[in-house]
Amino acid sequence: MSDWLSTFKYNPIKPLLESGHETIIYFTERDLLDGKVDSVDYLWNLPEVQKIVKKQANDGSWPPKIKADASFGVKYSLIETWKQLRILIQQYEMNNTHFSIQKAAEFIFSCQTEEGDIRGILANQYAPYYTGAIMYLLIKAGYENDPRIDKGFKWLLEMRQDDGGWVIGSPGMIGLTDLTRAEINDLTSNKNRKTARAFDKSKPFSAAGTGMVLRAFSVHPTYKKSETVLTAARLLKAKFFKKDNWSSYQHPDNWIRFQYPFWWTNLVSAMDSLSLIGFSKDDEDVEKALNWFIDHQEPDGLWKTSYSKIHKFQNNQKTFNSRLWVTLAICRIFKRFYLL
């Protein structure tokens, strides 16, 4: 048994292989057992994948489920496209050899501004955390050498706070200190509101926002090695299990509520980035997180999707499928750290 597997109280491989989930079994055999498997593109023809692909619009986006009036500036088609790409790219590893991914990427790049960010989720306001999360998928899909990705990275680096991290929300609105909730909602939803540039870079970073941005850096072969990224990653890991500096997703229990594919920052998504960036398992914060996973593995060999007191955990078939994906992600993380 590999060293990384021997750290667990229960064998996670057995329930993954016995899950009956074709894609989970494939990645378990390939990524965890180093087995010989068919080319990954055979997964792209599975019915659940084709069902998503068939709903793609001609412009490369996926039609939103929400309809808004003409004054609304949020690009729901961008949000829906990101949601679907999370599944296609992160779960099924589709890449830019597939026409559907090519079309989707061009749609997303059409939402990139001259400054470099991917804009529209907060209407005309900046959203570095979403820009990073979207770029993460594009890089995984094979766009790491695209000049538009490099442009996005340069913009992200300009949007850092003085401490080296990023905020959640728009950094251009931080200096607008007397806004009411209604005014904030208007700024981030009204297409007629200009981009706010009231920066206050002295404000501390947000772990939630920084974790989402770091995903993009963690999968880029060059940028992930920079001291800038290491600085931000050190900030992130120092906040494990602690309150965020910002009101959004501030409660410490947000660290132990998991999703796969990744959305918000949590212990699994953050540790995934740290393992890709190259941190050692002997790092104090990393070791603390690894031990948490070991201590909280369930007797069936899997992990729950939530150990949070503020988020309800329901044990049903949908949750079981999510537990399989979360467990696969955790195992990949352990294997990376133990092979470094």
N, C-alpha and C positions, 0 to 999 in steps of 0.2 A: 504493500500500500504506500502511495506517495506520502511524503512528509506533510503536505498540506491537508490531506484527507485524515491523517492520524490525529490532527488537532481537534477534530469534532467528537462529541459524545456519541453521536448517532451517524450512520452512514447516509449521506444525502444522495448518493448515486442511485441506490436501489429504488427509492420512490420516483425519481426522475425517469429512470428506464422503464418502470412499471406503470407510468402515468397513462399510457395509451395516447399520448399527445405526440404526433409525428414529428413536429418541429422541435419540441423539447428533447426528444430522444436523439434526433439528429445532432443537435448542438452538444448534448451531453457526451455522445460518442466522439465527436470531433474535438471539442474544446477541453473536456475534462479527462477523457480516457485516451486521447491522441489516436483514436481509431481511424481507419480508412473509410471514407464516406464518399457518396456521389458529389458531384459539383453542386454548389449551393443553389444554382439557378433552377434546380428541379423543384425547390420549394416555391418558386415564384408561380408555378402552375397550379398550386393548391387552390381549392375552391374559395377559401376565405380570402386569399390574396386577389384572385381574379374578381371577386365581388367588389373589392375596393377599387381596383383599377378601372372597372367598367363604369364607375360613377364619376370618373375624372372628366372635367369639361375640356373643350377644345383649346382653351388658353392655358391649359396645364394645371389649373387650380381644381379644387373640389368645392362644389357649391355649398354655401353656408346654410345651416338650418335656421338661422335667425335672419329675418328681414327687417331692415331699418329704414327710416324716412330719409329724404334727400339731404338733410342737414347733418346726418350722422357721419362722422369721419372714421370710425373704426372699420378696418378692412376685415370683415368676417370671413371672406374667402381666403385671406392669408392665414387666419387662425385655423380654419378648417383644413387647409392644405398642410400646415405644420402638424396638426393632429394625425392626419393620415400618413404622412411621411414618417412620423415616429414609429408607426406600426410597420410600414413597408421596409424602412431602412434599418431600424434598430432591432426589430424582431425577426425579419425575414432576410435581412442583409441584401436587399435589392440595391443596385448601384447604377451608375450612369451608362452602363452597357444596355440598359433597358429603356425603351423609348418613353415610357411613362415617367420615369425618373428624370430623364432629359427635359421633358416638357414641364414638369413640376419645378425643376431647378430654374428654368428660364422665367417661369412666372414669379418665383421668389426674387430672382435677381431684378426683375422689373419693378419690384418694390424697394430696391436699394436706392438711396439718395446719392447725390453728388458728394455729400460728406462721407458716406461709406456705410451708414447704418441701414438696417432693414426696417422700414417705418410703416406704420399703419395700425399696429395693435393698440397703441395709445393715441390713435388719430395722428395729429401732427407732432406729437411729443416724442422725445427720445425714449428708447427702451433697450438699454444695453443688455439686460438679462435675457430678453427674448431674442435679440440679435445673436447673442452667443449660443443660445440653445438651438436656434435654427442653423447657424453656421456649423455647429457640431454635426448635424445630420448631413449637410452638404459635403463636408469633409469626409465623413465616413462613406459617402456615396461616390467618392473619387474626384472631388473638386479641390483638393488641397493645393494644387498648383495654379488654380484659376486666379487671375489678377484681381477679380472682384472679391475673392476671399481675402487676399492680402490687403485690399482696400478696407475691408471690414475689420480686420485685425488692427490696422493703424488707427481706425476710428475708436475701437474699443480701448486701445491704449491711451488715447486722448481723453477718454471719459472716466478715467480712474479718479478716485478721491486721493487726497494727499497721502493717506496711509497705504495706498497701493491696492485697495479693493474697489468694489463697485457697489452702488446702491440698488435697491429695488424700487422701481418707479422711474421717473424721469429725472436725471441729474440736473437738467436745465430748469427744473421747477423748485429746487431746494431753497433758493434764496427768496422765494415768494412765501414769506412766513405767516402772513395774515389771511390766507385763503380759507374760505369756508368749504365744507364738504361739497356743497352744490357747485362752487366755483372750480374745485378740483375736478369734479365729474365733467363739467363743461369743457375744461381745458383738454381733458383726455378723451373726449368723445365728439367734440364739435369740429367739423372739417374747416370751419371758417376761423378758428383760433390759430394764431401763428405759433411757431415753435418757441417755447420759452427758453431763455438762455440766462436765467438768473442763477448761475452756478454758485455753490458754496462748497468748495472742495475740502474745507476744514472739517466737515461733518464726517463721522466715522462710517466705515464700510458696513454693508449688510451681508451677513453670511448667506442669506437666501439668494440675494442677487449675485454675489461673487461666485457661489457654487454653480449657478447656471452659466455664467460667462466662462468659467474655467473649463467647462466641458469642451468648448471649441478649441481652446489651447491644448488640452490634454491629448487630442487626437491628431494634432499637427506635428509632423516630424521635426520641424525647425523651431517653431514658436514655443513648444513645450519645454525646451531646454533653456529658455532665457531666465535670467535672474528676476526679471519682472514677474514672470509666472510663478516662480518659486516663492517670491515674497507674498503674492496673493494667496497661494496655496497654504503657506504657513499661517496666514491670518485665518483662513477657513478652518483648518484643523484645530486651531487653538480655541475655536468656538463650539467644538463638538459637545453636545448635551447641555449647552448653555443658552440663555436667552439671546435672541438677535438684538442688534443695536437699533433696529427699526421696528415700527409697530406691526407691519405686515409679517405674518408668520413668525411672530416674536416668541411664542411659547416654546420652551425647550422640548416639549413632546413632539414638535414638528420634525425633530431629528429621527424619530423612531416610527414614522408613518411612511410606508414605502409604496412606490408605483414602479411598474415596468410596462412599457417604455418610460424613461425618466420624464418627469415634468418639474416639480418643485425640488429644491435642494433638500436632501435627507441624508442619513448616514450611508446608505447604499450608493446613491449617486455621487456623493462627495468622495467616498473611498474608491469608487471606480476611477474617478479622475486622478486621485493621488497615486493609485497603482499604475496608471498609464504614464503619469509624469515621471515616476521613478523613485518615489519615497521608499525608505526601507521599512520593513516590518518591525524593526527595532526602534523606530522613532516612537517617542513616548505617547504622542496622541494617536498614532496609527495603532500601536499595540493595545491601547485602551479600547479602541473601536473594534479591533479583531477579537479581543476578549469578550466584548459585549455580545458579538455575534455567537461566539462559542457558548456563552452562558445562556443565551436565549433561543437556542435551537429547540424545536419541538420534538417530542419523542418519535413522531412519524418521520423524522429526518429533514423536514421542511422548516421554513420560517413563516411566521404570520405576516400579513401585510401591514398590521398596525399593533404596536405595543403601547399606544398612546392612551392616556386617560381622557383626553379631550376629543378623540375620534373613535367612533363606534366600529368594532370589528364584527362582521357577520360571516359566519362559517357556512358557505354555500358553494355551488359549483363554479360560479363566476369567481368567487374568492379563491377557490382551490386552484383554478388556472393561473390566477395572479400569483399565488404562492409558489407555483412551479417556476414562473419566470423570475421572481425575486430570488428564489433559491439558486437558480442557475447563475444569476448575476453575482450573488455572494460567493459562490464556488469559483467563478472566474476570478474574482478579486483575490481570494485566498491563494489560488494557484499562481497568479502573477507575483504577489508579494513573496511567496516561498520560492519562486524560481529566480528572483532578482539576485 
